[in-house]
């Protein structure tokens, strides 16, 4: 199916896919990454720079770059845009005070030339918390329905419990790269 199409688009059979994992500090990016890599999540500390994990999935080597989300680090995000195949943006669904800030950061990312047409998967994280906004509310608040230049999806999850974060998501969302064609 879709993986075979992706394999045709990529030249080598064991192709590497570069995934950029971004979001504000404390959104749960590193926990999500460790959950995807089936690693222990009991001792997570704030990312001061970046983490890189390689995950094998369906004949693809997924190189996931988890970049810190502190305000002082965000200007350096652009150093990692080159050759990104998929952008994953993580939002703390329970931190409603920062929805405007996270929305501004996401909007700026979507305007970056080096990320033009790169598919975006938005994780509405921390759904295990009672105060979490549902993904549909976040999508509406961030006006995601206005995104027309790329494939995007928002998905509810809890990086802590693993709900909504299956390794299968990687297989499912690899199809994004197949659907996006350069605009004329």
Backbone as a printed PyTorch tensor [residue, N CA C, xyz], in Angstrom:
tensor([[[  0.7970,  -1.1720,   0.0000],
         [  0.0000,   0.0000,   0.0000],
         [  0.8490,   1.2490,   0.0000]],

        [[  0.5880,   2.0850,   0.9770],
         [  1.2360,   3.3870,   1.0270],
         [  2.7340,   3.2950,   1.2720]],

        [[  3.1570,   2.2830,   2.0390],
         [  4.5990,   2.1360,   2.2690],
         [  5.3310,   1.7940,   0.9780]],

        [[  4.6920,   1.0050,   0.1180],
         [  5.3490,   0.6720,  -1.1430],
         [  5.4740,   1.9160,  -2.0280]],

        [[  4.4820,   2.8070,  -1.9690],
         [  4.5760,   4.0620,  -2.7110],
         [  5.7300,   4.8920,  -2.1790]],

        [[  5.8430,   4.9580,  -0.8480],
         [  6.9310,   5.7100,  -0.2460],
         [  8.2760,   5.1270,  -0.6510]],

        [[  8.3560,   3.8000,  -0.6830],
         [  9.6140,   3.1550,  -1.0830],
         [  9.9830,   3.5220,  -2.5200]],

        [[  8.9780,   3.6470,  -3.3920],
         [  9.2500,   4.0360,  -4.7770],
         [  9.7600,   5.4670,  -4.8500]],

        [[  9.2380,   6.3360,  -3.9670],
         [  9.6830,   7.7260,  -3.9650],
         [ 11.1070,   7.8490,  -3.4520]],

        [[ 11.4730,   6.9800,  -2.5610],
         [ 12.8200,   6.9920,  -1.9950],
         [ 13.6620,   5.9690,  -2.7580]],

        [[ 14.9120,   6.2750,  -2.9770],
         [ 15.7430,   5.4300,  -3.8330],
         [ 16.2540,   4.1660,  -3.1460]],

        [[ 16.6560,   4.2440,  -1.9030],
         [ 17.2300,   3.0780,  -1.2200],
         [ 16.1320,   2.2940,  -0.5010]],

        [[ 16.2470,   0.9470,  -0.4510],
         [ 15.2270,   0.1550,   0.2150],
         [ 15.1420,   0.4210,   1.7170]],

        [[ 16.2660,   0.6570,   2.3610],
         [ 16.2620,   0.9660,   3.7920],
         [ 16.4410,   2.4640,   3.9610]],

        [[ 15.4700,   3.2080,   3.4780],
         [ 15.5470,   4.6570,   3.4430],
         [ 15.4020,   5.2750,   4.8260]],

        [[ 16.0890,   6.3670,   5.0110],
         [ 15.9690,   7.1150,   6.2530],
         [ 14.9320,   8.2140,   6.0810]],

        [[ 14.1190,   8.3900,   7.0980],
         [ 13.1190,   9.4430,   7.1160],
         [ 13.4630,  10.3590,   8.2820]],

        [[ 13.5520,  11.6520,   8.0000],
         [ 13.9170,  12.6240,   9.0310],
         [ 12.6470,  13.2790,   9.5810]],

        [[ 12.4400,  13.1180,  10.8870],
         [ 11.2780,  13.6750,  11.5570],
         [ 11.7590,  14.7190,  12.5480]],

        [[ 11.1800,  15.9150,  12.4670],
         [ 11.5220,  16.9980,  13.3780],
         [ 10.4130,  17.1120,  14.4080]],

        [[ 10.7720,  17.0000,  15.6850],
         [  9.8260,  17.0080,  16.8030],
         [  9.9740,  18.3270,  17.5610]],

        [[  8.9510,  19.1970,  17.4540],
         [  9.0090,  20.5160,  18.0520],
         [  7.7650,  20.7960,  18.9010]],

        [[  7.8410,  21.8400,  19.6920],
         [  6.7450,  22.2800,  20.5460],
         [  7.3300,  23.0720,  21.6990]],

        [[  6.4670,  23.7480,  22.4480],
         [  6.9380,  24.5280,  23.5860],
         [  7.5390,  23.6180,  24.6580]],

        [[  8.3190,  24.2200,  25.5510],
         [  8.8690,  23.4730,  26.6710],
         [  7.7250,  22.8880,  27.5000]],

        [[  7.9540,  21.7140,  28.0290],
         [  6.9990,  21.0040,  28.8820],
         [  5.7630,  20.4930,  28.1390]],

        [[  5.8230,  20.4240,  26.8120],
         [  4.6870,  19.9020,  26.0420],
         [  4.6590,  18.3740,  26.0570]],

        [[  5.8310,  17.7510,  26.3160],
         [  5.9080,  16.2960,  26.3600],
         [  6.6290,  15.6810,  25.1730]],

        [[  7.4510,  16.4480,  24.4900],
         [  8.1540,  15.9680,  23.2980],
         [  9.0740,  14.7920,  23.6050]],

        [[  9.8990,  14.9380,  24.6320],
         [ 10.8640,  13.8750,  24.9490],
         [ 10.1540,  12.6280,  25.4560]],

        [[  9.1080,  12.8050,  26.2350],
         [  8.3260,  11.6460,  26.6960],
         [  7.7180,  10.9320,  25.5070]],

        [[  7.1860,  11.6920,  24.5630],
         [  6.6150,  11.1180,  23.3450],
         [  7.6750,  10.3370,  22.5730]],

        [[  8.8470,  10.9310,  22.4220],
         [  9.9390,  10.2780,  21.6950],
         [ 10.3380,   8.9720,  22.3750]],

        [[ 10.4850,   8.9910,  23.6840],
         [ 10.8600,   7.7800,  24.4090],
         [  9.7540,   6.7300,  24.3180]],

        [[  8.5180,   7.1550,  24.3410],
         [  7.3930,   6.2310,  24.2010],
         [  7.4310,   5.5550,  22.8240]],

        [[  7.7190,   6.3250,  21.7830],
         [  7.8170,   5.7810,  20.4250],
         [  8.9690,   4.7890,  20.2920]],

        [[ 10.0460,   5.0600,  21.0270],
         [ 11.2260,   4.1940,  20.9780],
         [ 11.1380,   3.0520,  21.9870]],

        [[  9.9770,   2.9310,  22.6660],
         [  9.7650,   1.8940,  23.6820],
         [ 10.8170,   1.9500,  24.7820]],

        [[ 11.1350,   3.1500,  25.2170],
         [ 12.1170,   3.3480,  26.2800],
         [ 11.4190,   3.7530,  27.5760]],

        [[ 12.1460,   3.6280,  28.6730],
         [ 11.6320,   4.0020,  29.9910],
         [ 11.3650,   5.5030,  30.0400]],

        [[ 10.1850,   5.8770,  30.5210],
         [  9.8220,   7.2950,  30.5870],
         [  9.7570,   7.8110,  32.0280]],

        [[ 10.2690,   7.0420,  32.9700],
         [ 10.1400,   7.4340,  34.3730],
         [ 11.0870,   8.5670,  34.7810]],

        [[ 12.1600,   8.7880,  34.0410],
         [ 13.1110,   9.8450,  34.4020],
         [ 13.3600,  10.7470,  33.1930]],

        [[ 12.5180,  11.7420,  33.0140],
         [ 12.6540,  12.6690,  31.8920],
         [ 13.0500,  14.0330,  32.4610]],

        [[ 14.0350,  14.6430,  31.8490],
         [ 14.4350,  15.9940,  32.2480],
         [ 14.2470,  16.9230,  31.0470]],

        [[ 14.0870,  18.2180,  31.2900],
         [ 13.9170,  19.1520,  30.1760],
         [ 15.0890,  19.0690,  29.2010]],

        [[ 14.7790,  19.1000,  27.9230],
         [ 15.8020,  19.0320,  26.8840],
         [ 16.4690,  20.3980,  26.7590]],

        [[ 17.7650,  20.4550,  27.0120],
         [ 18.5110,  21.7120,  26.9390],
         [ 19.0380,  21.9900,  25.5400]],

        [[ 19.1340,  20.9920,  24.7320],
         [ 19.6060,  21.1410,  23.3550],
         [ 18.7050,  20.3210,  22.4620]],

        [[ 19.1660,  19.1060,  22.1590],
         [ 18.3460,  18.2200,  21.3420],
         [ 18.6520,  16.7660,  21.6540]],

        [[ 17.7060,  15.9120,  21.3200],
         [ 17.8620,  14.4590,  21.4060],
         [ 17.6480,  13.9100,  20.0090]],

        [[ 18.3690,  12.8720,  19.6630],
         [ 18.1520,  12.1880,  18.3900],
         [ 17.9290,  10.7200,  18.6910]],

        [[ 16.8720,  10.1690,  18.1480],
         [ 16.5970,   8.7350,  18.2740],
         [ 16.3640,   8.1820,  16.8950]],

        [[ 16.8440,   6.9890,  16.6740],
         [ 16.5580,   6.2760,  15.4320],
         [ 15.6570,   5.1040,  15.7620]],

        [[ 14.5600,   5.0080,  15.0390],
         [ 13.5890,   3.9520,  15.2490],
         [ 13.4210,   3.2140,  13.9340]],

        [[ 13.5390,   1.8990,  13.9520],
         [ 13.3050,   1.0940,  12.7540],
         [ 11.8240,   0.7670,  12.6690]],

        [[ 11.2230,   0.9800,  11.4960],
         [  9.8130,   0.6830,  11.3090],
         [  9.5450,   0.3680,   9.8460]],

        [[  9.0530,  -0.8210,   9.5940],
         [  8.6170,  -1.2140,   8.2520],
         [  9.6770,  -0.9450,   7.1810]],

        [[ 10.9350,  -1.2490,   7.4640],
         [ 11.9940,  -1.0610,   6.4840],
         [ 12.5060,   0.3600,   6.3860]],

        [[ 12.0490,   1.2360,   7.2480],
         [ 12.5070,   2.6100,   7.2640],
         [ 13.2560,   2.8810,   8.5530]],

        [[ 14.3040,   3.6590,   8.4400],
         [ 15.0040,   4.1390,   9.6200],
         [ 14.4840,   5.5520,   9.8620]],

        [[ 13.7850,   5.7250,  10.9670],
         [ 13.2070,   7.0140,  11.3030],
         [ 14.1440,   7.7410,  12.2500]],

        [[ 14.7200,   8.8220,  11.7800],
         [ 15.5970,   9.6480,  12.6040],
         [ 14.7600,  10.7970,  13.1530]],

        [[ 14.5010,  10.7470,  14.4550],
         [ 13.6510,  11.7420,  15.0940],
         [ 14.5300,  12.7210,  15.8570]],

        [[ 14.4120,  13.9990,  15.5060],
         [ 15.1700,  15.0730,  16.1450],
         [ 14.2310,  15.7980,  17.0880]],

        [[ 14.4680,  15.6720,  18.3760],
         [ 13.6810,  16.3010,  19.4360],
         [ 14.4650,  17.5260,  19.8990]],

        [[ 13.9530,  18.7180,  19.5750],
         [ 14.6540,  19.9520,  19.8960],
         [ 13.9660,  20.6270,  21.0860]],

        [[ 14.7450,  21.1070,  22.0340],
         [ 14.1950,  21.7760,  23.2080],
         [ 13.2510,  22.9010,  22.8390]],

        [[ 12.2600,  23.1440,  23.7060],
         [ 11.2420,  24.1380,  23.4030],
         [ 11.2740,  25.3850,  24.2610]],

        [[ 12.3200,  25.5640,  25.0620],
         [ 12.4140,  26.7700,  25.8770],
         [ 12.5350,  27.9810,  24.9550]],

        [[ 12.0010,  29.0910,  25.4020],
         [ 11.9780,  30.3180,  24.5950],
         [ 13.3620,  30.6660,  24.0420]],

        [[ 14.4210,  30.5080,  24.8510],
         [ 15.7680,  30.8830,  24.4000],
         [ 16.3210,  29.9180,  23.3430]],

        [[ 15.7520,  28.7180,  23.2520],
         [ 16.2290,  27.7260,  22.2780],
         [ 15.4760,  27.8300,  20.9540]],

        [[ 14.2360,  28.2850,  20.9800],
         [ 13.3940,  28.3040,  19.7710],
         [ 14.0170,  28.9970,  18.5590]],

        [[ 14.7800,  30.0980,  18.7270],
         [ 15.4020,  30.7020,  17.5330],
         [ 16.3530,  29.7380,  16.7960]],

        [[ 16.8340,  28.7170,  17.4900],
         [ 17.7630,  27.7650,  16.8760],
         [ 17.0480,  26.6420,  16.1380]],

        [[ 15.7260,  26.5520,  16.2930],
         [ 14.9720,  25.5050,  15.5940],
         [ 15.2890,  25.5040,  14.1050]],

        [[ 15.4110,  26.7120,  13.5310],
         [ 15.5960,  26.7950,  12.0700],
         [ 16.8680,  26.0940,  11.5990]],

        [[ 17.8250,  25.8790,  12.4940],
         [ 19.0480,  25.1630,  12.1150],
         [ 18.7840,  23.6960,  11.7990]],

        [[ 17.5950,  23.2010,  12.1240],
         [ 17.2680,  21.7820,  11.9500],
         [ 16.2160,  21.5370,  10.8780]],

        [[ 15.7830,  22.5710,  10.1570],
         [ 14.7090,  22.4360,   9.1770],
         [ 15.1190,  21.6710,   7.9230]],

        [[ 16.3650,  21.7920,   7.5340],
         [ 16.8510,  21.2080,   6.2810],
         [ 16.5410,  19.7100,   6.1990]],

        [[ 16.0180,  19.2870,   5.0740],
         [ 15.7460,  17.8710,   4.7670],
         [ 14.7390,  17.2080,   5.7010]],

        [[ 13.8590,  17.9790,   6.3110],
         [ 12.8200,  17.4050,   7.1620],
         [ 11.7510,  16.7650,   6.2830]],

        [[ 11.3980,  15.5160,   6.5910],
         [ 10.3510,  14.8090,   5.8600],
         [  8.9890,  14.9800,   6.5200]],

        [[  8.9560,  15.0100,   7.8470],
         [  7.7080,  15.1620,   8.5920],
         [  7.9920,  16.0400,   9.8110]],

        [[  7.0940,  16.9900,  10.0670],
         [  7.1750,  17.8130,  11.2620],
         [  6.1200,  17.3150,  12.2420]],

        [[  6.5570,  16.9900,  13.4560],
         [  5.6240,  16.6470,  14.5260],
         [  5.6710,  17.8030,  15.5150]],

        [[  4.4960,  18.3780,  15.7750],
         [  4.4060,  19.4930,  16.7110],
         [  3.5600,  19.0320,  17.8890]],

        [[  4.1090,  19.1710,  19.1020],
         [  3.4460,  18.6790,  20.3070],
         [  2.8990,  19.8610,  21.1020]],

        [[  1.6380,  19.7350,  21.5070],
         [  0.9690,  20.7710,  22.2910],
         [  0.5310,  20.1750,  23.6250]],

        [[  0.7800,  20.9140,  24.7020],
         [  0.2780,  20.5350,  26.0260],
         [ -1.1880,  20.9580,  26.0630]],

        [[ -2.0880,  20.0130,  25.9080],
         [ -3.5270,  20.2850,  25.8290],
         [ -4.1120,  20.8260,  27.1240]],

        [[ -3.4050,  20.6610,  28.2210],
         [ -3.9110,  21.1160,  29.5140],
         [ -3.4170,  22.5180,  29.8800]],

        [[ -2.4760,  23.0480,  29.1200],
         [ -1.8990,  24.3540,  29.4300],
         [ -2.5500,  25.4290,  28.5510]],

        [[ -3.7980,  25.7210,  28.8760],
         [ -4.5910,  26.6500,  28.0700],
         [ -4.0050,  28.0640,  28.0410]],

        [[ -3.2590,  28.4270,  29.0720],
         [ -2.6500,  29.7590,  29.1180],
         [ -1.6280,  29.9500,  28.0050]],

        [[ -1.1030,  28.8560,  27.4870],
         [ -0.0480,  28.9570,  26.4670],
         [ -0.5450,  28.6240,  25.0620]],

        [[ -1.8670,  28.4620,  24.8890],
         [ -2.3930,  28.1410,  23.5620],
         [ -2.0390,  29.2120,  22.5350]],

        [[ -2.1400,  30.4760,  22.9320],
         [ -1.8110,  31.5500,  21.9920],
         [ -0.3350,  31.4840,  21.6050]],

        [[  0.5330,  31.2760,  22.5940],
         [  1.9770,  31.1960,  22.3310],
         [  2.3130,  30.0160,  21.4260]],

        [[  1.7280,  28.8610,  21.7270],
         [  2.0350,  27.6820,  20.9000],
         [  1.4620,  27.8500,  19.5000]],

        [[  0.3210,  28.5180,  19.3960],
         [ -0.2630,  28.7840,  18.0810],
         [  0.6160,  29.6970,  17.2480]],

        [[  1.1970,  30.7220,  17.8800],
         [  2.1000,  31.6340,  17.1740],
         [  3.3410,  30.9030,  16.6880]],

        [[  3.8950,  30.0470,  17.5490],
         [  5.0980,  29.2900,  17.1570],
         [  4.7940,  28.3590,  15.9840]],

        [[  3.6530,  27.6810,  16.0530],
         [  3.2700,  26.7800,  14.9530],
         [  3.0600,  27.5650,  13.6690]],

        [[  2.3830,  28.6980,  13.7510],
         [  2.1480,  29.5230,  12.5560],
         [  3.4680,  29.9650,  11.9290]],

        [[  4.4320,  30.3460,  12.7690],
         [  5.7400,  30.7500,  12.2430],
         [  6.4490,  29.5810,  11.5620]],

        [[  6.3320,  28.3850,  12.1450],
         [  6.9350,  27.2090,  11.5260],
         [  6.3330,  26.9370,  10.1590]],

        [[  5.0240,  27.0780,  10.0430],
         [  4.3370,  26.7980,   8.7870],
         [  4.6900,  27.8140,   7.7030]],

        [[  5.2190,  28.9670,   8.0850],
         [  5.6360,  29.9840,   7.1100],
         [  7.0910,  29.8210,   6.6780]],

        [[  7.8350,  28.9540,   7.3340],
         [  9.2500,  28.7650,   7.0120],
         [  9.4130,  28.1170,   5.6340]],

        [[ 10.2430,  28.7290,   4.8130],
         [ 10.4620,  28.2320,   3.4600],
         [ 11.0260,  26.8070,   3.4460]],

        [[ 11.9560,  26.5110,   4.3480],
         [ 12.5740,  25.1830,   4.3720],
         [ 11.6080,  24.0940,   4.8320]],

        [[ 10.4750,  24.4970,   5.4250],
         [  9.4540,  23.5280,   5.8340],
         [  8.2400,  23.5640,   4.9020]],

        [[  8.3910,  24.2720,   3.7960],
         [  7.2990,  24.3920,   2.8380],
         [  6.8390,  23.0140,   2.3730]],

        [[  5.5570,  22.7780,   2.4470],
         [  4.9170,  21.5300,   2.0120],
         [  5.2480,  20.3190,   2.8800]],

        [[  6.0200,  20.4880,   3.9420],
         [  6.3300,  19.3670,   4.8220],
         [  5.0670,  19.0140,   5.6090]],

        [[  4.6420,  17.7550,   5.5800],
         [  3.4520,  17.3470,   6.3300],
         [  3.6300,  17.5720,   7.8290]],

        [[  2.5220,  17.8910,   8.5140],
         [  2.5730,  18.1950,   9.9390],
         [  1.6130,  17.2820,  10.6880]],

        [[  2.1390,  16.6310,  11.7020],
         [  1.3260,  15.8550,  12.6310],
         [  1.3750,  16.6060,  13.9540]],

        [[  0.2100,  17.0290,  14.4370],
         [  0.1250,  17.7670,  15.6890],
         [ -0.4140,  16.8220,  16.7500]],

        [[  0.3640,  16.6120,  17.7980],
         [ -0.0850,  15.7860,  18.9120],
         [ -0.6800,  16.6860,  19.9850]],

        [[ -1.9630,  16.5090,  20.2770],
         [ -2.6280,  17.1800,  21.3890],
         [ -2.3640,  16.3090,  22.6050]],

        [[ -1.2490,  16.5650,  23.2550],
         [ -0.7370,  15.7060,  24.3190],
         [ -1.4150,  16.0000,  25.6600]],

        [[ -1.1690,  15.1210,  26.5950],
         [ -1.6350,  15.2010,  27.9890],
         [ -3.1540,  15.0710,  28.1000]],

        [[ -3.7300,  14.2600,  27.2230],
         [ -5.1660,  14.0210,  27.2520],
         [ -5.5860,  13.2250,  28.4830]],

        [[ -4.6100,  12.6820,  29.2320],
         [ -4.9200,  11.9690,  30.4700],
         [ -5.2880,  12.9260,  31.6020]],

        [[ -5.0600,  14.2190,  31.4180],
         [ -5.3910,  15.2060,  32.4370],
         [ -6.8220,  15.7150,  32.2570]],

        [[ -7.5250,  15.9040,  33.3590],
         [ -8.9180,  16.3400,  33.3120],
         [ -9.0870,  17.7160,  32.6780]],

        [[ -8.0720,  18.5520,  32.7670],
         [ -8.1650,  19.9140,  32.2320],
         [ -7.7740,  20.0170,  30.7570]],

        [[ -7.4680,  18.9020,  30.1310],
         [ -7.0120,  18.9180,  28.7400],
         [ -8.1350,  19.3080,  27.7860]],

        [[ -7.8050,  20.2050,  26.8650],
         [ -8.7400,  20.5710,  25.8050],
         [ -8.7410,  19.4560,  24.7590]],

        [[ -9.8950,  19.1060,  24.2150],
         [ -9.9240,  18.0770,  23.1680],
         [ -9.2160,  18.5700,  21.9050]],

        [[ -8.7210,  17.6340,  21.1250],
         [ -7.9890,  17.9760,  19.9010],
         [ -8.8360,  18.8400,  18.9740]],

        [[-10.1290,  18.5690,  18.8960],
         [-11.0020,  19.3570,  18.0090],
         [-11.0510,  20.8230,  18.4340]],

        [[-11.0640,  21.0770,  19.7390],
         [-11.0700,  22.4570,  20.2400],
         [ -9.7480,  23.1560,  19.9240]],

        [[ -8.6570,  22.4330,  20.0670],
         [ -7.3390,  22.9940,  19.7550],
         [ -7.2470,  23.3060,  18.2650]],

        [[ -7.7050,  22.3750,  17.4400],
         [ -7.6700,  22.5800,  15.9860],
         [ -8.4570,  23.8270,  15.5960]],

        [[ -9.6100,  23.9920,  16.2060],
         [-10.4390,  25.1640,  15.9060],
         [ -9.7690,  26.4430,  16.4080]],

        [[ -9.2510,  26.4170,  17.6300],
         [ -8.6020,  27.5900,  18.2060],
         [ -7.3680,  28.0280,  17.4480]],

        [[ -6.6650,  27.0830,  16.8550],
         [ -5.4510,  27.4050,  16.0960],
         [ -5.7410,  27.6010,  14.6080]],

        [[ -7.0100,  27.5210,  14.2280],
         [ -7.4190,  27.6850,  12.8240],
         [ -6.6870,  26.7250,  11.8880]],

        [[ -6.5230,  25.4910,  12.3400],
         [ -5.7990,  24.5260,  11.5210],
         [ -6.5070,  24.2570,  10.1990]],

        [[ -7.8260,  24.4240,  10.1750],
         [ -8.5920,  24.1800,   8.9440],
         [ -8.1830,  25.1230,   7.8100]],

        [[ -7.4380,  26.1800,   8.1170],
         [ -6.9980,  27.1110,   7.0750],
         [ -5.6910,  26.6610,   6.4050]],

        [[ -5.0740,  25.6070,   6.9120],
         [ -3.8220,  25.1160,   6.3200],
         [ -4.1580,  24.4500,   4.9910]],

        [[ -3.6270,  24.9870,   3.9110],
         [ -3.9360,  24.4860,   2.5700],
         [ -2.6980,  24.0320,   1.7880]],

        [[ -1.5040,  24.3470,   2.2980],
         [ -0.2960,  24.0760,   1.5110],
         [  0.4030,  22.7750,   1.8840]],

        [[ -0.2370,  21.9650,   2.7140],
         [  0.3980,  20.7210,   3.1500],
         [ -0.6580,  19.8100,   3.7780]],

        [[ -0.3010,  18.5610,   3.9090],
         [ -1.1330,  17.6040,   4.6260],
         [ -0.8830,  17.8110,   6.1110]],

        [[ -1.9340,  17.7960,   6.9070],
         [ -1.7880,  17.9390,   8.3460],
         [ -2.8320,  17.0750,   9.0450]],

        [[ -2.5330,  16.7530,  10.2740],
         [ -3.4740,  16.0020,  11.1020],
         [ -3.2030,  16.3440,  12.5560]],

        [[ -4.2690,  16.3790,  13.3480],
         [ -4.1140,  16.5450,  14.7950],
         [ -4.5980,  15.2590,  15.4350]],

        [[ -3.8730,  14.8010,  16.4380],
         [ -4.1890,  13.5350,  17.0900],
         [ -4.0980,  13.6950,  18.5990]],

        [[ -5.1390,  13.2740,  19.2930],
         [ -5.1270,  13.2560,  20.7580],
         [ -4.1790,  12.1710,  21.2380]],

        [[ -3.4620,  12.4580,  22.3200],
         [ -2.5880,  11.4330,  22.8710],
         [ -2.2270,  11.7470,  24.3150]],

        [[ -1.6440,  10.7730,  24.9580],
         [ -1.0010,  10.9560,  26.2490],
         [  0.3490,  10.2540,  26.1560]],

        [[  1.4040,  11.0320,  26.0620],
         [  2.7410,  10.4380,  25.9970],
         [  3.0480,   9.6720,  27.2780]],

        [[  2.4510,  10.0910,  28.3870],
         [  2.6890,   9.4420,  29.6810],
         [  2.1050,   8.0340,  29.7170]],

        [[  0.8550,   7.8770,  29.2850],
         [  0.2050,   6.5620,  29.3170],
         [  0.4410,   5.7660,  28.0400]],

        [[  0.8200,   6.4530,  26.9720],
         [  1.0120,   5.7920,  25.6890],
         [ -0.2390,   5.7830,  24.8250]],

        [[ -1.3640,   6.2340,  25.3760],
         [ -2.6020,   6.2400,  24.6060],
         [ -2.4810,   7.2040,  23.4210]],

        [[ -2.8170,   6.7060,  22.2380],
         [ -2.7220,   7.5180,  21.0360],
         [ -1.3180,   7.6110,  20.4720]],

        [[ -0.3650,   6.9560,  21.1170],
         [  1.0280,   6.9900,  20.6680],
         [  1.4730,   5.5550,  20.4160]],

        [[  1.0480,   5.0090,  19.3170],
         [  1.4680,   3.6620,  18.9720],
         [  2.5910,   3.7560,  17.9560]],

        [[  3.4310,   2.7800,  17.9500],
         [  4.4900,   2.7750,  16.9410],
         [  3.8760,   2.7090,  15.5530]],

        [[  2.6410,   2.1890,  15.4720],
         [  1.9700,   2.1150,  14.1820],
         [  1.7180,   3.4980,  13.6050]],

        [[  1.6590,   4.5230,  14.4840],
         [  1.4070,   5.8660,  13.9690],
         [  2.4850,   6.2320,  12.9590]],

        [[  3.7070,   5.7560,  13.1730],
         [  4.7890,   6.0700,  12.2480],
         [  4.4820,   5.5100,  10.8700]],

        [[  4.0140,   4.2790,  10.8570],
         [  3.6640,   3.6510,   9.5880],
         [  2.5100,   4.4070,   8.9350]],

        [[  1.5080,   4.7440,   9.7260],
         [  0.3420,   5.4490,   9.2180],
         [  0.7200,   6.8120,   8.6610]],

        [[  1.5620,   7.5420,   9.3790],
         [  1.8430,   8.9140,   8.9940],
         [  2.9770,   9.0440,   7.9880]],

        [[  3.6470,   7.9480,   7.6710],
         [  4.6180,   8.0040,   6.5890],
         [  3.9160,   8.3100,   5.2710]],

        [[  2.6290,   7.9780,   5.1910],
         [  1.8800,   8.2520,   3.9660],
         [  1.8360,   9.7420,   3.6660]],

        [[  1.9960,  10.5820,   4.6870],
         [  1.9830,  12.0210,   4.4630],
         [  2.9610,  12.4100,   3.3590]],

        [[  4.1470,  11.8650,   3.4220],
         [  5.1900,  12.2510,   2.4830],
         [  4.7840,  11.8990,   1.0640]],

        [[  3.9800,  10.8570,   0.8980],
         [  3.5570,  10.4420,  -0.4350],
         [  2.5560,  11.4110,  -1.0390]],

        [[  1.7630,  12.0190,  -0.2040],
         [  0.6710,  12.8460,  -0.6980],
         [  1.0820,  14.2550,  -1.0510]],

        [[  2.1870,  14.7000,  -0.5320],
         [  2.5510,  16.0990,  -0.7160],
         [  3.4230,  16.2280,  -1.9640]],

        [[  2.9290,  16.9890,  -2.8910],
         [  3.6920,  17.2670,  -4.1120],
         [  4.0270,  18.7390,  -4.1200]],

        [[  5.1810,  19.1040,  -4.6780],
         [  5.5390,  20.5270,  -4.7340],
         [  4.4690,  21.3100,  -5.4910]],

        [[  4.1640,  22.4780,  -4.9950],
         [  3.1950,  23.3270,  -5.6820],
         [  3.8500,  23.9500,  -6.9020]],

        [[  3.0890,  24.0890,  -8.0060],
         [  3.6840,  24.6760,  -9.2270],
         [  4.0230,  26.1360,  -9.0430]]])
